[in-house]
Amino acid sequence: MLISDRGEGLVDGFSPLGGQTLSPYVHEELNFDEGDLSLSSPGGSSTGSAVSVSAGFALIGIGTETNGSIVQPASRQALYALKPTLGSVTAEGCWRVSRTRDIPGVMAKSPRDVAAALGALMDDVALSHLPPNGYMSFLSDGFRGLRIGFVDPTLFRLPLDFWAPSDEAKEQHDTVYHAFVSSFIKAGGANTIYPVNLTSPKELNLDDESALEIINSYEHEAVANEFLREYSSQDGGVRTLADIIRFNSEHSNISLPKEAPDQSWLIRAVEGRPTEEAYQEAIDHIAKVGKGGLDKAMEEHQLDIIAGPMDSSLCALSCASGYPIANIPLSRYHLKGNLSRPFGLGAIARAGQESALIRLMSAFQDEPPVRRTPERLLQK
């Protein structure tokens, strides 16, 4: 995780030791002509966990998410994923960027595996409100009774510096998305509202700077130092975030290779940390805009879930509010005659309502399209 949260222009899934992680669904080399999260990017700092599951090396992947680190790579590997309500899973022993935003979550090939793993992760308070069989009780419970609102996909896309999709890509995505919404409406099992007016993630900015990044920059050094004091060797010479910066500079041929030469975010966390006043303003702002915006939309339509494209900044609203978010595999791009990476549907529920997301995942799995195995794994 430290690589993708270390500085500007760094590629998710890159390690100076192991090199670049690639999606098993993507056949071409990395190409960032359309942005840092363009088609070939595996997407998100928990990319390694997502790819290991999608490629068949593991049944379940655990990652930590600040803002999209679980659900974004899960979308691009055609995985079901769930980041739970903030504070419902201990982050002890995890490397974190933020004390108040980070939480571990789950990625898997099926809703059943997500439900089983989530039951092992969640704290006793969360589990005490569940039936005896835990989250497994909500599998195959169907859409009936759920109230789901869908955003207009043309209003929810990734920022252009992340991905500037072609008209062909946008048309393919929106066609599948609208077909999915229509199937909900025609099925009649769920009460469906479309479109739902929802706060734009752009509104999380303060004076053209992301309030979430202000929070991360303020909290990063303290949580990193706590982790290093607890889990690093006293004789290793790396006990603080400042030590990591120094080590990287002294061993730049290894730690700052040409593929990942920047550590400006680490330096900012140590030497240019935002003021207490700016930090508190950012905390108040995300509560008002992020949580407040979701609450307003959910209360207006009495919604259990708000869904939208995962190829968007929808996850920023989950980060700001602390509400759980899931990814559901939706389809794949087929551009210029070639199959390309998968994309998913993002779904946000109210705090403590992971069960609604498990129901949605499970009911969706019972409907086409079925998640397809990466072609590379089928080759002899």
Beta strands, then each sheet from edge to edge (+ up, - down):
strand 1: 14-15
strand 2: 19-20
strand 3: 60-65
strand 4: 80-83
strand 5: 103-108
strand 6: 147-150
strand 7: 191-193
strand 8: 205-206
strand 9: 209-210
strand 10: 305-309
strand 11: 325-335
strand 12: 338-349
sheet 1: 1+ 2-
sheet 2: 3+ 5- 4+ 11- 12+ 10- 6- 7-
sheet 3: 8+ 9-
end
